[in-house]
Amino acid sequence: MIARVQRSRLSGALYASPSKSYTHRAVLITSLGPGGSIKRPLLSADTRATITASQAFGAEIDVDHEVRISGVADRPKTPEDVINVLNSGTTLRFCSAVAALTEGAVLTGDASIRSRPNEPLLSCLSDLGAQAFSIRNNGKAPLVVRGKMKGGTAHLNGSVSSQFLSALLIASPLSEQDTRIVIDGELKSRPYAEMTMDMLAEAGIRIEAGTREFIVPAGQSFHLKGYTIPGDFSSSSYPMAAAAVTGSEVTVRGMLPSRQGDSAIIDILRRMGAEVSWDRENGDLRVKGGELKGVDVDAGRTPDLVPTIAVMGAMAQGKTTIFNAEHVRHKETDRLHAIALELSKMGADIRERPDGLEITGGNLHGAKVHGHHDHRIVMALAVAGMVAGDTEIDTAESVDVSYPGFFPEMKGLGAEVEIS
């Protein structure tokens, strides 16, 4: 699918896309207990992969405007077939840990998933008594996981993804013995692990959490009976950034406070010179664009914002430096390289560093660019196209992974976008 984007001026309001991260967790945690309902879920390719995987573990799930689940009551069953997570790294990591509670499962996905690292998680599952390995012996899918996980102590390399820790925290309450997880090095994207712990607490799960050590008592049960998904700051960063770079005014509704690390977009927009007002009580977040200036951004806790920040930096006065972002190379694609390569085609002065990007703002021009089959790269380039004009982005269908309504909703705000 091709998206053709022209210079645009935006105005109006839209409702935030529901959080992908919260939907993944709500589906799996509810499925592990007796069941319940999830209101305002994100129904995208990624979250549907988690729904399908949860069904493979024995949950009965009906999907309409809500997701209604009859869960496995702490006894996930052995899947009868291979679990295909499609393009969802979250599903792969979380469900690999759940598979360690069964007699065994094989998990795989698309070409992007089969290129992403999982060795830290496989090593921990093995330390905790399961058998977990990559068929190709490279730490990448297809993965084979055989239980049952018994518990004990595992040392986790935290430098690649917090999804590994979240996966272990979700599965460990059903281990035979207490589980102790020790983080080696810096834990990247910690807000996502904190989000997981918050939701587990709502499900009645006890975790003793420290800076580098997490203890999960054995023999617990899940009881998440109802959950309403908050708006997604990662997805909403695109209409916010589009307002900022086009000098427009847009209100995103449904942006209630939550544990999402990507709420940092509010502070970044303000530091760059956009006018931002947020009514935290009713969830209305208004962004008014202006003359942007370059800033320094530590992306250690907010990797999904990197493409968005890079686009804003390319149109800001002065230099924008994104650092502590090496883990962004291990997403659906190497996002540091992908966004640097594509923005440079549009005339951006952008330099790739091992752990980030240096961008000197200037004028962009239209170009044919590659979306790298990555939803966040496609949406970020669409924002750039709203300033540059005459921009053609391929693999635009990738937005279905996290924000299926992205292009129609941007058109509703006035964006000049055509899809073919």
ABEGO torsion letter per residue (X at the ends): XBBBBBBBBBBEBBBBBBBAAAAAAAAAAAAABAEEBBBGBBBBAAAAAAAAAAAAAGBBBBBBABBBBBBAGGBBBBBABBBBAEABAAAAAAAAAAAAABAEBBBBBBAAAAABBAAAAAAAAAAAGBBBBBAAGAGBOBBBBBOBBAEEBBBBBAAABAAAAAAAAAAAAABABBBBBBBBEBBBGAAAAAAAAAAAAAAGBBBBBBAABBBBBBGBBBBBABBBBBBBAAAAAAAAAAAAAAGBBBBBBGBBBBABAAAAAAAAAAAAGBBBBBBAAAGBBBBBBBBBBBBBBBAAABAAAAAAAAAAAAABBEBBBBBGAAAAAABABBAAAAAAAAAAAAGBBBBBBAAEBBBBBBBBBBBBBBAGGBAAAAAAAAAAAAAAEGBBBBGAAAAAAABAAAAAAAAAAGBBBBBX
